[in-house]
Amino acid sequence: MPAKNISTAANNLNITITVEQVVKALNGLNAKQRSAFIEDLLAATNSEYLASIKEARSDYRHGRVKSHKDVFGS
């Protein structure tokens, strides 16, 4: 696959990276690191995802949570 230029206005970072390089880098991560990377990527690119995390944290702080037993009965 051809390389793509990625530019972010906030940081003025211009890099050229191929899909194969991304895949190779991701394959070098263990499952926990890969999961953390995916969560970070979602957070960086999806404002709704970040809002849902903030809402969940607020719910937890205010006691608006249910236990596994309350939800599933065991």
Helices and strands as residue ranges (DSSP letters): E 4-8, E 13-17, H 19-27, H 31-45, H 47-61, H 68-72
